[in-house]
Amino acid sequence: MLVRHGLSSFNLEQRFQGRDDLSSLIEEGARQARATGSALADLPLTAAYSSPLSRARDTTALVLERQPEPLQPRFDDDLLEIDLAPWSGLQRSEVRHNDPEQERIWRQAPDTLELRRKDGTPYRPLPELMEQAQRFLDRLLDLHGAALERSGQATVLVVAHNAILRCLVLAALGLPASAFRRLRLDNASISVLNLERDGHGRCQVQIESLNGTSHLGEPLPPAGAGPRLLLVRHGETDWNREGRFQGQIDIPLNANGLAQAEAARAFLAAVPMQRAYTSSMARPRQTAERILLDHPGVPLTSTTGLLEIGHGLWEGRLEQEIAETWPELLGDWKREPHTVQMPQGETVQNVWDRSLATWQRIACSLDPTETALVVAHDAVNKTILCALLGLGPEAIWSIKQGNGGVTVVDYPNGAEAMPVLTCMNLTSHLGGVLDRTAAGAL
């Protein structure tokens, strides 16, 4: 459970904070921290870790006030914020004026930024922070591996800062520092990562949700410049509930799926939309139509480019039925999905190619001030999000997409430039921080 500290004095004044302890929580930041504590109150924590800097320490204390049992946080120097010592305390406008080239590099290619310490020694802040994040991640898995083996679950709170938390996500996914600007983490946001070690000792991660802020009073993080896309997975079907592979069989929403679509409608009611797109199948179309009831006049376009993966002969079957006939292929699907050709069906690469092409056409068609709703399927959404993060088709299990979950992708520099995953798989409108929707059978 990753939580960024609440709004600080330097955040408010748009100053670089870095790892100097010159900034503190303001009243609004304390309110955010308490709201985060309330959102997590029904999730008993195994352990809590915090950056030792005061803005994180104070956030941690306020979050833990709502825990049912007292819990003492552990303060870890590997959760310190990025070291931007030459800029610490300066307003962003000052740095832009005094050191325009370095400030441009920080915005556009932060992994290449080189600064100098007080003794004149050059260093690269972001690669150093990535190493720091990997150390913390390795230690976290070592410390809590036994709890995972005993109970299958250990819920750990980590409270820290914008840059180090982004680096933790990148390190868990095996992504390089160059992907730093693809993520966004707002003050007091909640992100949920499911971590474990595989048989070779490597970290396996599933991002359950990213940058949830609805507990702070607004459904989505505020939009900036550039087009915005809202990616939603359809509501539940009976086959999702039963764990059947449905693929391109046109199963409609069940009663719970319609309720999830209605909850997504309420969640997004105040969010401006100018366009909407859906897979041509019934379950995403029904979901989109419900959401658009609060957005009259927004045109809904159906496209086959967003069709779910074709499972071929697996469609309509339960996993245990598939295991009886295709045990090796099913095992490969779970371990290395990108290597599997479905019997008389598709590959992940097939879905990747058509869903990404469709997504990019939609993004490029939007004006800078427009927001579009896109409603599709589990595999489709996963391939799109893997591509936007810089992952490959082999990583689809690293992304979770719950029925009725909402993801936001922004293009601050236009659709041809790097996208920003603003938030992912938000399901708070369906009840709580964790995604409790049906797992489905993908």
Secondary structure as UniProt FT lines:
FT   STRAND          2..4
FT   HELIX           9..13
FT   TURN            18..19
FT   HELIX           27..39
FT   TURN            40..42
FT   STRAND          47..50
FT   HELIX           54..64
FT   TURN            65..66
FT   STRAND          74..75
FT   HELIX           77..79
FT   HELIX           85..87
FT   TURN            88..89
FT   HELIX           92..98
FT   HELIX           100..108
FT   HELIX           110..112
FT   STRAND          115..116
FT   TURN            118..119
FT   STRAND          122..123
FT   HELIX           125..151
FT   STRAND          156..160
FT   HELIX           162..173
FT   HELIX           177..182
FT   TURN            187..188
FT   STRAND          190..197
FT   TURN            199..200
FT   STRAND          203..212
FT   HELIX           214..216
FT   STRAND          228..233
FT   HELIX           238..242
FT   TURN            247..248
FT   HELIX           255..267
FT   TURN            268..270
FT   STRAND          275..279
FT   HELIX           282..291
FT   HELIX           292..294
FT   TURN            296..297
FT   STRAND          300..303
FT   HELIX           304..306
FT   HELIX           312..314
FT   TURN            315..316
FT   HELIX           319..325
FT   HELIX           327..335
FT   HELIX           337..339
FT   TURN            343..344
FT   HELIX           348..365
FT   TURN            368..369
FT   STRAND          371..376
FT   HELIX           378..389
FT   HELIX           393..398
FT   TURN            403..404
FT   STRAND          406..410
FT   TURN            412..413
FT   TURN            415..416
FT   STRAND          420..426
FT   HELIX           428..430
//
